[in-house]
Amino acid sequence: MTRFWRWAVVVFRVSSLALLVCLGGAGTARAQALSPALPTPTPVPSVPVSRPSLALPGLKPTPAAKPVGAATPVPQPAIPPRKTPSVVATPIPAPIMSPPQTTSATQPVSPVTTGTQPGKMATPSVALAESIRAQLAKPTSASAVSAPVKGGRAFRIGFLNVSSGGTQDYEWYQQVQDHLLGDKAFRKAMADAGLTDLHLRPCDGPEDMLQRMGQAEFDLVFCPAMVYVQDRLVRAHVYEPAEGRPGPDRYVVFSKTMMRPSTDQGDGRGRHIVRNGVLFKRKTPALTKKDVKSLLGEPSSVLAVSGSHDAAGYFYVRKMLWEQYEHCSPKFLFFGSPQNVVKAVVSGLCDVGACDESVLQEMLTELGGGEKVDLSKDDNPYVTVINRTQPVPTDPILIRAVYGPGMVGASVGAEMRRALWRLYDVNPGVPRMLRGDEEQERAYKEMMDDVRLMQGYTR
């Protein structure tokens, strides 16, 4: 019985397959019968296309090949090459990077094109490239006076612009750079020490200078006194290590500066030059009889100052208010520079201000038409001096200890001191430069003690 059913299934499958084949053949035949006959495509004869001949000067145009059975093309005239105006290489200012050493005279040259590849952009000739290299190789500043020393580095000068809290503008430091690089003895000392150049490194502000001094980024620093003291406090392990000599990355007093014209003076002991900060108020009838307590003792009182890193105009004024006026601590309004503080008080923007006494005297002298103002007599129509701070050390010029006496770079420091003294002596409009010594170092150590004392007051 089982065998019967197996044969039945096989027969059914074969019959179904045969039926499908028959139906498919019949459908194809019917579709061919119903579809219309398509016309036979007619072959299109090829038409030759004539191309213009790109002839070069002095050569005849080559006629195009004429195919069999085609019409003769009309010969085309030769296309002359396009004329390109000559280009004269213009001088290019030298960048800061080291220029190539290949030099050549500047000559007018014309770009050329290749005849085998028409339409390609012109490429500069070798003469033009040599001309550009010659311009790049020309020195543009005093820094290119002598050949660089292989394996060396640059001597770096850090400073603050006037807009960042400094006392001199950028042009003065450029004059310092040119003067030093033009001094043959200093250049020789630099070469002996492996120094290749002298770079200027302006700082964005006192905080930026302090941060970069901590990374030994400068070799010479025109530094505010408070920044120097803060650097010594922050990096005490470099200046006064527990064992051994101080590290080479510390800074020592290379020289001190004082304002000119100046109210700076000796401290009475012949030790160092000092200056004073002054607290002053606007001269108006409403403020004449008001004392410091009534001016600055109220919660809403405001005192105009230049910045938190100004020793004479902020720190020692704040110390004086705390010690002499019953812990008086007004709100401080920072104006960026002592000159702006004087302007704010004189114009009436603020009633009370504090700054370096030298700056106040200079500004009032300028307002008075050049006639020197004696602040002790209180005969000017602008401000009244309320009080003066204790003597404050002036801003130092610092140098890294490796260029100090007895160190590896001592000759660089000695030649720089000689060259800078000569520059400062012939420029009466800049602060005086004074010799640095151990007594002046002691003055800054006393200033460090004052900073620690003020920290104890306010904790």
Backbone hydrogen bonds, N-H to C=O, Kabsch-Sander energy under -0.5 kcal/mol:
donor,donor_aa,acceptor,acceptor_aa,energy
5,W,1,M,-1.6
6,R,2,T,-1.7
7,W,3,R,-1.9
8,A,4,F,-1.8
9,V,5,W,-1.9
10,V,6,R,-1.8
11,V,7,W,-2.2
12,F,8,A,-1.9
13,R,9,V,-2.0
14,V,10,V,-2.0
15,S,11,V,-2.0
16,S,12,F,-2.0
17,L,13,R,-2.0
18,A,14,V,-1.9
19,L,15,S,-1.9
20,L,16,S,-1.9
21,V,17,L,-1.8
22,C,18,A,-1.8
23,L,19,L,-2.1
24,G,20,L,-2.0
25,G,21,V,-1.8
26,A,22,C,-1.8
27,G,23,L,-1.8
28,T,24,G,-1.8
29,A,25,G,-1.8
30,R,26,A,-1.8
31,A,27,G,-2.1
32,Q,28,T,-1.9
33,A,29,A,-1.5
34,L,30,R,-1.9
35,S,31,A,-1.8
50,S,48,P,-0.5
55,A,53,S,-1.4
59,L,56,L,-2.0
70,A,67,P,-1.5
79,I,53,S,-0.8
87,V,109,V,-1.8
89,A,87,V,-0.5
109,V,87,V,-1.7
112,V,123,T,-1.1
120,K,117,Q,-1.4
123,T,112,V,-1.4
129,A,125,S,-1.5
130,E,126,V,-2.3
131,S,127,A,-2.0
132,I,128,L,-2.1
133,R,129,A,-2.1
134,A,130,E,-1.9
135,Q,131,S,-1.7
136,L,132,I,-2.1
137,A,133,R,-1.6
138,K,135,Q,-0.9
144,A,141,S,-1.5
145,V,142,A,-1.4
150,K,148,P,-0.5
152,G,149,V,-1.6
153,R,194,G,-1.1
155,F,197,D,-3.2
157,I,199,H,-2.4
158,G,156,R,-0.5
158,G,220,L,-2.9
159,F,201,R,-1.1
161,N,203,C,-0.7
164,S,161,N,-1.0
165,G,162,V,-1.3
166,G,161,N,-3.2
168,Q,160,L,-0.5
172,W,169,D,-0.7
173,Y,169,D,-1.0
174,Q,170,Y,-1.8
175,Q,171,E,-1.7
176,V,172,W,-2.0
177,Q,173,Y,-2.3
178,D,174,Q,-2.5
179,H,175,Q,-2.3
180,L,176,V,-2.3
181,L,177,Q,-2.4
182,G,178,D,-1.4
183,D,180,L,-1.2
184,K,182,G,-0.7
187,R,183,D,-2.3
188,K,184,K,-2.2
189,A,185,A,-2.0
190,M,186,F,-2.3
191,A,187,R,-2.4
192,D,188,K,-2.4
193,A,189,A,-1.5
194,G,191,A,-1.2
195,L,190,M,-3.1
196,T,153,R,-2.7
197,D,153,R,-0.6
199,H,155,F,-2.6
201,R,157,I,-3.3
203,C,159,F,-2.2
209,M,205,G,-2.4
210,L,206,P,-2.6
211,Q,207,E,-2.2
212,R,208,D,-2.1
213,M,209,M,-2.3
214,G,210,L,-1.6
215,Q,211,Q,-0.5
216,A,213,M,-1.8
217,E,212,R,-2.2
219,D,156,R,-2.6
220,L,156,R,-2.0
221,V,398,L,-2.6
222,F,158,G,-2.5
223,C,221,V,-1.1
223,C,396,P,-1.7
226,M,309,H,-0.5
228,Y,224,P,-1.9
229,V,225,A,-2.3
230,Q,226,M,-2.5
231,D,227,V,-2.3
232,R,228,Y,-2.0
233,L,229,V,-2.2
234,V,230,Q,-2.8
235,R,231,D,-2.4
236,A,233,L,-0.8
238,V,235,R,-1.5
239,Y,235,R,-1.5
240,E,236,A,-2.9
247,G,238,V,-1.9
250,R,247,G,-1.3
252,V,399,I,-2.5
254,F,252,V,-0.7
254,F,397,I,-2.7
255,S,397,I,-1.8
256,K,434,L,-2.2
257,T,395,D,-1.9
258,M,432,R,-1.1
265,Q,274,V,-1.9
267,D,272,H,-1.2
274,V,265,Q,-3.2
275,R,392,V,-2.2
278,V,355,C,-2.6
279,L,387,N,-2.8
280,F,278,V,-0.5
280,F,353,G,-2.6
281,K,384,T,-2.3
282,R,351,D,-2.4
283,K,382,Y,-2.6
284,T,282,R,-1.2
287,L,284,T,-1.2
288,T,284,T,-0.7
288,T,285,P,-0.6
290,K,287,L,-0.6
295,L,291,D,-1.8
296,L,292,V,-3.2
297,G,293,K,-1.7
301,S,298,E,-1.7
303,L,331,K,-2.9
304,A,352,V,-2.2
305,V,333,L,-2.4
310,D,307,G,-1.4
311,A,309,H,-0.8
314,Y,310,D,-1.2
315,F,310,D,-2.1
316,Y,311,A,-2.5
318,R,314,Y,-2.8
319,K,315,F,-2.2
320,M,316,Y,-1.9
321,L,317,V,-2.4
322,W,318,R,-1.8
323,E,319,K,-2.2
324,Q,320,M,-2.9
325,Y,321,L,-1.2
327,H,322,W,-1.8
328,C,321,L,-1.4
331,K,301,S,-1.9
333,L,303,L,-2.7
334,F,332,F,-0.6
335,F,305,V,-2.4
336,G,306,S,-2.0
341,V,337,S,-1.3
342,V,338,P,-1.9
343,K,339,Q,-2.0
344,A,340,N,-2.2
345,V,341,V,-1.9
346,V,342,V,-2.6
347,S,343,K,-2.2
348,G,345,V,-0.9
349,L,344,A,-1.6
350,C,344,A,-1.6
353,G,280,F,-2.7
354,A,304,A,-2.0
355,C,278,V,-1.5
357,E,276,N,-2.6
360,L,356,D,-1.9
361,Q,357,E,-2.3
362,E,358,S,-2.1
363,M,359,V,-2.5
364,L,360,L,-2.3
365,T,361,Q,-2.1
366,E,362,E,-1.9
367,L,363,M,-2.1
368,G,364,L,-1.9
369,G,366,E,-1.3
370,G,365,T,-2.7
371,E,368,G,-0.5
375,L,373,V,-0.8
377,K,374,D,-1.0
378,D,374,D,-0.6
379,D,374,D,-0.7
384,T,281,K,-2.4
386,I,279,L,-3.4
387,N,279,L,-1.5
389,T,277,G,-2.7
392,V,275,R,-3.0
394,T,273,I,-0.9
397,I,255,S,-3.7
398,L,221,V,-3.1
398,L,396,P,-0.5
399,I,252,V,-2.1
400,R,219,D,-2.2
401,A,250,R,-2.3
402,V,248,P,-0.9
403,Y,400,R,-2.1
404,G,401,A,-1.8
407,M,404,G,-1.8
409,G,402,V,-2.4
410,A,407,M,-1.4
412,V,409,G,-0.5
413,G,409,G,-1.7
414,A,410,A,-2.3
415,E,411,S,-2.3
416,M,412,V,-2.1
417,R,413,G,-2.1
418,R,414,A,-2.0
419,A,415,E,-2.2
420,L,416,M,-2.7
421,W,417,R,-2.2
422,R,418,R,-1.5
423,L,419,A,-1.6
424,Y,420,L,-2.7
425,D,421,W,-2.0
426,V,422,R,-1.1
427,N,424,Y,-1.0
430,V,427,N,-1.4
432,R,258,M,-1.8
434,L,256,K,-4.0
434,L,432,R,-0.5
436,G,254,F,-0.9
441,E,437,D,-1.6
442,R,438,E,-2.0
443,A,439,E,-1.4
444,Y,440,Q,-1.5
445,K,441,E,-1.5
446,E,442,R,-2.0
447,M,443,A,-1.5
448,M,444,Y,-1.8
449,D,445,K,-1.7
450,D,446,E,-1.7
451,V,447,M,-1.9
452,R,448,M,-2.2
453,L,449,D,-2.3
454,M,450,D,-2.4
455,Q,451,V,-1.9
456,G,452,R,-1.7
457,Y,453,L,-1.6
458,T,454,M,-1.8
459,R,455,Q,-0.7
